[in-house]
Amino acid sequence: MEKQEKEKIIIKKYPNRRLYDTKKSTYVTLKEVAEMIKKGYEVEVIDVKSGENVTAFILTQIILEETRKNSSFLPVSLLHLIIRYGENVLSEFFDKYLELTIKNYLTYKSTVDEQFKKWLELGMDLSTMGQKAILDFFNLKPPFDFSSSQEQSAEEES
């Protein structure tokens, strides 16, 4: 199931690059902001000096930090496309389609995982069931198999 949306947390970004959580009244790191998001909170980051919303910039920094830990976080070919086409082509895709695609994938994955879990709880051995289904399929007579009906007619006539 999808996490329920929680309240928005306002983070202030100071010129010294420090981030301040206005809800907890404490400074936070990029890692802590990432944890807030993973827990289902939505964050909004405001630059104190300019008043500008810099959420996208901070979230991009978080993604870059994750990439440092796991060098295959984003495929190189995708990074080339992002640089090559920039905002012109990819902006609409990211805004409209990527988020929806990921949400749909997560919903579908959750549904399949739950169904598989139910099968396991019922004690169904899927490998045995699959073998039985295949054997049953091959033991079925073809719907247009007239040879057996002709043999029966010949036996009845004799």
N, C-alpha and C positions, 0 to 999 in steps of 0.2 A: 504494500500500500504506500501511497505517496505521503510524505510527511506533511502534516497540516501546517499551513503558512502561519508563521508567528509574526509578532510585531516588528516594525522597522526600528533598527538601532541607528542613531545618528552618531557618526564619528567625525570629529574635527581634526583636520590635518594642519599642523603648524608649520611655519617656514623651516624649522629645524628638522623637518621630516618626521616628527613624532605624531602619533595618532592618539586621540583622546576619545574614549568611550563616554558619551554624555549620560548614558543610562547608569553605569557603575561608577562614574566620576573617577576614572583611573586611565592611565596610559596603557595602550595595548600594542602588541606587535602584529606584523602581517600574519604570522602563524595563528595568533589568537583571533584575528578577524576571519581567517579561513575556517577556524573551528566554529565560530558563530554561524557562519553560512552553512556548514555541514550539519549543524543542529537544527537548521530550518529557518533561522532568522534572515531577514533581508537587511542589508546595511546600505546606508547612504553616507558618502564621505564628502564633506564640505571643506574647501580650503578657507581657513580663517582669514587670511589676508585679502583674498579677492572675492570671497563669497561664492565662488564657482563650485559646481558639483563636479568632483573629480573621482567619482565612484569607479567609472570605467578604467581610469588610469591605475587606481589602487588594485582593482581586481585583476588587471593585466599583470601587475607586479607580482601578485600572489601566484598566478599561473606560471610566470617566469621562474619563481622560486621552486615551484613543483617540478618544472622542467629541469632545473639544475640537479634535482635529486634523481629524476628518472628521465634520462636523455631521450627516451622514445615516447615521451608524453604526447607530442604532436608529430605526425609524420613530416619529414623534410619536404616532401612534395607539396603538402598543404601549406607549409610555411612559405615556399616559393610562390604559390598562387596568391597568398595573402599579400606578399610584398609586391608581386607583379601587378595585380589588379587593384590593390588597396581598397579604399572606400567605394569607389565607383561601382564595381560589380558585386563585391562580397557583402556590402552593408545590408542590402535588401535581403540577401540569403540568410545572413545571421539574424537579422531582426525578425523575419517572418517564419522561416522554415526550420532552422537548426534547433531552436528551443522546442518547438512543437514536435519535431522528430525525436529528440532525446526524451521528452516527456512520454510520448507514445511508446518508445522502446522500453522505458522503465516500467510503464504500466503493463505492457505485454509480458515482459520478463517476470514481473511479480506474479502475474496470473499463471504463467506456465510453471513457475517454481512452486506455487501453492498447489496446483493440480498434481504435480509430480510428488509432492510431499503427501498428499492425500492417498495417492496410489501406494506409496511406501507404507503408510500407516495401515492400509487395508491388507497389507501383506501380499500384494500382487507381485509375482515374479514375472517381470515383463519379458525376460528372455524366453521363459517357458511358454508364456502366452503367445509370443510372436511365433515360436516354432509350431505350436498347435494351430494357429491361424493359417500358417503356410501349408501345413499338411492337410487341413480341412479344405483349403482352396484347391489343392491339386487333386483331392478325392472327389470334387464336384464333377458332375458330368456336364459337358458342354451343352448349352441350351439348344443347339441345332444338330445334335448328334443323332442322326437317323439310323446309324448302323445297329445300335442295340434294339431299336424298335423293329427293324427289318428282321433281325435274328429271332425276336420273339414271334413275329408273324409267321416266319418259316417253320418254327417249332410247333406252333399251333396247327398249321396246315398238315403236318405230317402225322 
